[in-house]
Amino acid sequence: MSDLFPPFEPERVESKRARFKPIPFRLIAPNVITLLALCLGLTAMRLVVEGKLETATICILIAAALDGVDGRLARMLKGTSRFGAELDSLSDFVNFGVATGYVLWIFVLHDLKSFGWIIVLTLACAMALRLARFNVMIDDPDRPEWQKNFFVGMPAPAGAITAMLPLYLHFIGVPVQDYGAVPVGLYILFIAFLTISRIPCYAGKTLGVRIPRERVLPIFVAVVVLAGLFFAYPFEMLALIVIAYLALIPVSVARYRKLERDHAAAMALPPEAPAEPV
């Protein structure tokens, strides 16, 4: 009879703890740099409220430099990830859209009252749209190889650095505030337009890695001289770099159009017929 009515014994379901695999350091290091850049951008907003305008500007500039380091470090360490890309975009929006706009608002745009705040919002929204478009286009498999040499529109870090040109001029003694806030506001709107435009800007990612032997020493000397000038006259050099960067945009557009025509002509050529066997 005991076989007819076996005792009820529920199956034991062994709960398996989800075990997380250790994350290699090469995946963490780039994200740490991104978070450090984010902290600098947030700190810039505090510093500008405390009246430390120059230090706040330097914080944003260092954040822009770190933004150029984290991606390259991730690729060098083979530690790229979707998480890192999303974190980088969020950090860029805060640093180059929110913090940069807020520093410029405290500097001079507050004189325009509501219109000045609209300019700040325009810059922040333009940076957000620029970053969103970049994230979409980075996954485009049909993008020709030559187009990777160019950014579509001005990149966010360059947009922040160029937008702060009035600050550099102010630090070197140019009476920017005496000219009023309207020219500064119009200039920032122009930079916001460049970030969301489709104007090609040279990326500089494929500069020749092989340098002729006779040019190595002159390049070393030039780098030392430029570094010395940059440390001795930082804001003068930044102003010159921004002006030169803006002046090179037409050259970048002309180069892009030429490569585009060459690519279209190459695609229009009929494929070569295979040689017939003899």
Contacts in CASP RR format, 6 or more apart in sequence:
PFRMAT RR
TARGET T0000
AUTHOR 0000-0000-0000
METHOD contacts of the structure
MODEL  1
MSDLFPPFEPERVESKRARFKPIPFRLIAPNVITLLALCLGLTAMRLVVE
GKLETATICILIAAALDGVDGRLARMLKGTSRFGAELDSLSDFVNFGVAT
GYVLWIFVLHDLKSFGWIIVLTLACAMALRLARFNVMIDDPDRPEWQKNF
FVGMPAPAGAITAMLPLYLHFIGVPVQDYGAVPVGLYILFIAFLTISRIP
CYAGKTLGVRIPRERVLPIFVAVVVLAGLFFAYPFEMLALIVIAYLALIP
VSVARYRKLERDHAAAMALPPEAPAEPV
24 79 0 8 1.000
26 77 0 8 1.000
26 78 0 8 1.000
26 79 0 8 1.000
27 79 0 8 1.000
27 81 0 8 1.000
29 73 0 8 1.000
29 77 0 8 1.000
30 70 0 8 1.000
30 71 0 8 1.000
30 73 0 8 1.000
30 74 0 8 1.000
30 77 0 8 1.000
30 79 0 8 1.000
30 80 0 8 1.000
30 84 0 8 1.000
31 70 0 8 1.000
31 83 0 8 1.000
31 84 0 8 1.000
31 87 0 8 1.000
33 66 0 8 1.000
33 69 0 8 1.000
33 70 0 8 1.000
33 73 0 8 1.000
34 66 0 8 1.000
34 67 0 8 1.000
34 70 0 8 1.000
34 84 0 8 1.000
34 87 0 8 1.000
34 88 0 8 1.000
34 91 0 8 1.000
35 87 0 8 1.000
35 91 0 8 1.000
36 66 0 8 1.000
37 62 0 8 1.000
37 63 0 8 1.000
37 66 0 8 1.000
37 67 0 8 1.000
37 70 0 8 1.000
37 91 0 8 1.000
37 95 0 8 1.000
38 63 0 8 1.000
38 90 0 8 1.000
38 91 0 8 1.000
38 94 0 8 1.000
38 95 0 8 1.000
40 59 0 8 1.000
40 60 0 8 1.000
40 62 0 8 1.000
40 63 0 8 1.000
40 66 0 8 1.000
40 95 0 8 1.000
41 59 0 8 1.000
41 60 0 8 1.000
41 63 0 8 1.000
41 94 0 8 1.000
41 95 0 8 1.000
41 99 0 8 1.000
42 94 0 8 1.000
42 99 0 8 1.000
43 56 0 8 1.000
43 59 0 8 1.000
44 56 0 8 1.000
44 57 0 8 1.000
44 59 0 8 1.000
44 60 0 8 1.000
44 63 0 8 1.000
44 95 0 8 1.000
44 99 0 8 1.000
44 103 0 8 1.000
45 56 0 8 1.000
45 98 0 8 1.000
45 99 0 8 1.000
45 102 0 8 1.000
45 103 0 8 1.000
47 53 0 8 1.000
47 55 0 8 1.000
47 56 0 8 1.000
47 59 0 8 1.000
48 56 0 8 1.000
48 102 0 8 1.000
48 103 0 8 1.000
48 106 0 8 1.000
48 107 0 8 1.000
49 106 0 8 1.000
51 106 0 8 1.000
53 103 0 8 1.000
53 106 0 8 1.000
53 107 0 8 1.000
53 167 0 8 1.000
54 171 0 8 1.000
56 103 0 8 1.000
57 103 0 8 1.000
57 164 0 8 1.000
57 167 0 8 1.000
57 168 0 8 1.000
57 171 0 8 1.000
59 99 0 8 1.000
60 95 0 8 1.000
60 96 0 8 1.000
60 99 0 8 1.000
60 100 0 8 1.000
60 103 0 8 1.000
60 160 0 8 1.000
60 164 0 8 1.000
61 161 0 8 1.000
61 164 0 8 1.000
61 238 0 8 1.000
63 91 0 8 1.000
63 95 0 8 1.000
63 96 0 8 1.000
63 99 0 8 1.000
64 95 0 8 1.000
64 96 0 8 1.000
64 157 0 8 1.000
64 160 0 8 1.000
64 161 0 8 1.000
67 88 0 8 1.000
67 91 0 8 1.000
67 92 0 8 1.000
67 95 0 8 1.000
67 157 0 8 1.000
68 157 0 8 1.000
70 88 0 8 1.000
71 80 0 8 1.000
71 88 0 8 1.000
74 80 0 8 1.000
74 81 0 8 1.000
74 84 0 8 1.000
85 135 0 8 1.000
85 138 0 8 1.000
86 135 0 8 1.000
89 131 0 8 1.000
89 132 0 8 1.000
89 134 0 8 1.000
89 135 0 8 1.000
92 127 0 8 1.000
92 131 0 8 1.000
92 156 0 8 1.000
92 157 0 8 1.000
93 124 0 8 1.000
93 127 0 8 1.000
93 128 0 8 1.000
93 131 0 8 1.000
93 156 0 8 1.000
95 160 0 8 1.000
96 127 0 8 1.000
96 156 0 8 1.000
96 157 0 8 1.000
96 159 0 8 1.000
96 160 0 8 1.000
97 123 0 8 1.000
97 124 0 8 1.000
97 127 0 8 1.000
97 128 0 8 1.000
97 156 0 8 1.000
97 160 0 8 1.000
98 124 0 8 1.000
100 123 0 8 1.000
100 160 0 8 1.000
100 163 0 8 1.000
100 164 0 8 1.000
101 109 0 8 1.000
101 120 0 8 1.000
101 123 0 8 1.000
101 124 0 8 1.000
101 163 0 8 1.000
101 188 0 8 1.000
102 120 0 8 1.000
103 164 0 8 1.000
103 167 0 8 1.000
104 120 0 8 1.000
104 123 0 8 1.000
104 163 0 8 1.000
104 164 0 8 1.000
104 166 0 8 1.000
104 167 0 8 1.000
104 184 0 8 1.000
104 188 0 8 1.000
105 116 0 8 1.000
105 117 0 8 1.000
105 120 0 8 1.000
107 166 0 8 1.000
107 167 0 8 1.000
107 170 0 8 1.000
108 166 0 8 1.000
108 176 0 8 1.000
108 177 0 8 1.000
108 180 0 8 1.000
108 181 0 8 1.000
108 184 0 8 1.000
109 116 0 8 1.000
109 117 0 8 1.000
109 119 0 8 1.000
109 120 0 8 1.000
109 181 0 8 1.000
109 184 0 8 1.000
109 185 0 8 1.000
109 188 0 8 1.000
110 116 0 8 1.000
110 181 0 8 1.000
111 180 0 8 1.000
111 181 0 8 1.000
112 119 0 8 1.000
112 181 0 8 1.000
112 182 0 8 1.000
112 185 0 8 1.000
116 181 0 8 1.000
116 185 0 8 1.000
119 185 0 8 1.000
119 188 0 8 1.000
119 189 0 8 1.000
122 188 0 8 1.000
122 189 0 8 1.000
122 192 0 8 1.000
123 163 0 8 1.000
123 188 0 8 1.000
123 189 0 8 1.000
123 191 0 8 1.000
123 192 0 8 1.000
126 192 0 8 1.000
126 193 0 8 1.000
126 195 0 8 1.000
126 196 0 8 1.000
127 156 0 8 1.000
127 159 0 8 1.000
127 160 0 8 1.000
127 192 0 8 1.000
127 195 0 8 1.000
129 195 0 8 1.000
129 196 0 8 1.000
130 153 0 8 1.000
130 154 0 8 1.000
130 155 0 8 1.000
130 156 0 8 1.000
130 195 0 8 1.000
130 196 0 8 1.000
131 156 0 8 1.000
133 152 0 8 1.000
133 196 0 8 1.000
134 152 0 8 1.000
134 155 0 8 1.000
134 156 0 8 1.000
137 143 0 8 1.000
137 152 0 8 1.000
144 263 0 8 1.000
146 259 0 8 1.000
146 263 0 8 1.000
148 203 0 8 1.000
148 205 0 8 1.000
148 206 0 8 1.000
149 202 0 8 1.000
149 203 0 8 1.000
149 204 0 8 1.000
149 205 0 8 1.000
149 206 0 8 1.000
149 259 0 8 1.000
150 200 0 8 1.000
150 201 0 8 1.000
150 202 0 8 1.000
150 203 0 8 1.000
150 252 0 8 1.000
150 256 0 8 1.000
151 200 0 8 1.000
151 201 0 8 1.000
151 202 0 8 1.000
151 203 0 8 1.000
152 198 0 8 1.000
152 200 0 8 1.000
153 194 0 8 1.000
153 195 0 8 1.000
153 196 0 8 1.000
153 197 0 8 1.000
153 198 0 8 1.000
153 199 0 8 1.000
153 200 0 8 1.000
153 201 0 8 1.000
154 162 0 8 1.000
154 191 0 8 1.000
154 194 0 8 1.000
154 195 0 8 1.000
154 197 0 8 1.000
154 199 0 8 1.000
154 201 0 8 1.000
155 195 0 8 1.000
155 201 0 8 1.000
155 203 0 8 1.000
156 195 0 8 1.000
158 201 0 8 1.000
158 245 0 8 1.000
159 191 0 8 1.000
159 194 0 8 1.000
159 195 0 8 1.000
161 238 0 8 1.000
161 241 0 8 1.000
161 242 0 8 1.000
162 191 0 8 1.000
162 194 0 8 1.000
162 242 0 8 1.000
162 245 0 8 1.000
162 246 0 8 1.000
163 187 0 8 1.000
163 188 0 8 1.000
163 191 0 8 1.000
163 192 0 8 1.000
165 187 0 8 1.000
165 239 0 8 1.000
165 242 0 8 1.000
165 243 0 8 1.000
166 176 0 8 1.000
166 184 0 8 1.000
166 187 0 8 1.000
168 235 0 8 1.000
168 236 0 8 1.000
168 238 0 8 1.000
168 239 0 8 1.000
168 242 0 8 1.000
169 176 0 8 1.000
169 239 0 8 1.000
170 176 0 8 1.000
170 177 0 8 1.000
171 235 0 8 1.000
172 233 0 8 1.000
172 235 0 8 1.000
172 236 0 8 1.000
172 239 0 8 1.000
176 184 0 8 1.000
194 201 0 8 1.000
194 249 0 8 1.000
199 249 0 8 1.000
199 253 0 8 1.000
200 252 0 8 1.000
200 253 0 8 1.000
200 256 0 8 1.000
201 249 0 8 1.000
201 252 0 8 1.000
202 248 0 8 1.000
202 251 0 8 1.000
202 252 0 8 1.000
202 255 0 8 1.000
211 219 0 8 1.000
226 237 0 8 1.000
229 237 0 8 1.000
230 237 0 8 1.000
END
